[in-house]
């Protein structure tokens, strides 16, 4: 990997972390569990103590907020 590629990757990581920081914690946790750790909706619901429907709504809202913050 070239130094420029590494710099771009580090920059992207910082942008992603900044965007995630702008998402409320109750929405941030499901998106991290799903996107980064590969948990299913059922597993996330059991982990955070809510229904699968609530997890879907939180993921929908978190993705929308993430896109807005990342742009």
C-alpha positions in Angstrom: 0.0 0.0 0.0 1.4 3.4 -0.9 1.7 6.2 1.6 -1.0 8.1 -0.2 -3.4 5.1 0.0 -2.7 4.8 3.8 -3.3 8.6 4.2 -6.6 8.4 2.4 -7.7 5.3 4.4 -6.8 7.1 7.7 -8.7 10.2 6.5 -11.8 8.1 5.6 -11.7 6.3 9.0 -11.6 9.7 10.7 -14.6 10.9 8.6 -16.5 7.7 9.4 -15.8 8.1 13.2 -16.9 11.7 13.1 -20.1 10.8 11.3 -20.9 8.0 13.8 -20.3 10.4 16.7 -23.1 12.6 15.4 -25.6 9.8 15.6 -27.5 9.5 19.0 -26.2 6.5 21.0 -29.5 4.6 20.9 -29.2 4.6 17.0 -25.4 4.3 16.9 -25.2 1.0 18.7 -27.4 -0.9 16.3 -25.6 0.4 13.3 -22.2 -0.6 14.7 -23.5 -4.0 15.8 -25.0 -4.6 12.4 -22.5 -3.0 9.9 -19.2 -3.6 11.7 -19.8 -6.7 13.8 -22.3 -8.5 11.5 -25.0 -9.2 14.1 -28.5 -10.1 12.9 -31.6 -8.0 13.7 -32.7 -10.6 16.2 -29.3 -10.6 17.9 -29.3 -6.8 18.2 -32.8 -6.8 19.5 -31.8 -9.3 22.2 -28.7 -7.4 23.1 -30.3 -4.0 23.5 -33.6 -5.3 24.8 -36.1 -4.2 22.2 -38.1 -5.6 19.3 -36.7 -6.4 15.8 -39.1 -3.7 14.5 -37.5 -1.2 16.8 -34.0 -2.3 15.6 -35.1 -1.8 11.9 -36.4 1.7 12.7 -33.2 2.6 14.6 -31.0 1.3 11.7 -33.1 3.2 9.2 -32.7 6.5 11.1 -29.1 5.9 11.9 -28.2 5.3 8.2 -30.1 8.4 7.2 -28.2 10.5 9.9 -24.9 8.8 8.9 -25.3 9.7 5.2 -26.1 13.3 6.1 -23.2 13.6 8.5 -20.7 11.8 6.2 -21.4 14.1 3.2 
